[in-house]
Amino acid sequence: MDQITRKLIEEKTPMWTNKEVWEFDQLNEELTFDVLYVEPGKYTKGLWKSKSAYLDSKIRDTVVRTFDHFLDGEELYISNKGQSKLDEKHITYLMAVMADVMLEEEVCLNFRKNNECLVVSIDSKADVIDCKEFFEEFYHLATGFNYDTDTGIPEDETEAEMYLTRLQEEFDEKMKNKLGGKYLPGNNDPDTINSK
């Protein structure tokens, strides 16, 4: 895992679980952020007025819709709406949301603070071990689906499903012991669990 990211995670530990993010979202339904995609090293405050900026955005929806910017190597700057800077109290929330959004792709992220914003980018140097370490910090199980390395997942579809279910159950048990009621199976939020 990237050392700057590791340091920021350590500084903000414990990370929020999906249940805590969900509870925060329920209390702050109108919370939006300004986000901006920038080529590495080319940030200026003037960019907040450019077409690269997505102002007054729901962070989760915007990142899903604009994921290609990440694939193009751009960094995402996140600030409070209309301020070109981010309130420190929102950093842990945003890190947890971003990690959760990227879980399905099992894409590791780099986090850092720069120009009073949270800056997020894809960790293109991450391997399977980095990916597992990263997601475990956010109480998610990463199995390394999207990597060419042998991950130990059986070839047979039924066996693979049983193997992954067992891994998730063991991981859930470990997290429940560590976090108690803050952790929900698979680190889901109450809406996700109730919709099943």
Helices and strands as residue ranges (DSSP letters): H 3-12, H 18-27, E 33-38, G 45-49, E 53-57, H 59-65, H 67-71, E 75-80, G 88-90, H 91-103, E 109-114, E 117-122, H 128-137, H 157-179, G 180-182, G 185-187, H 190-195
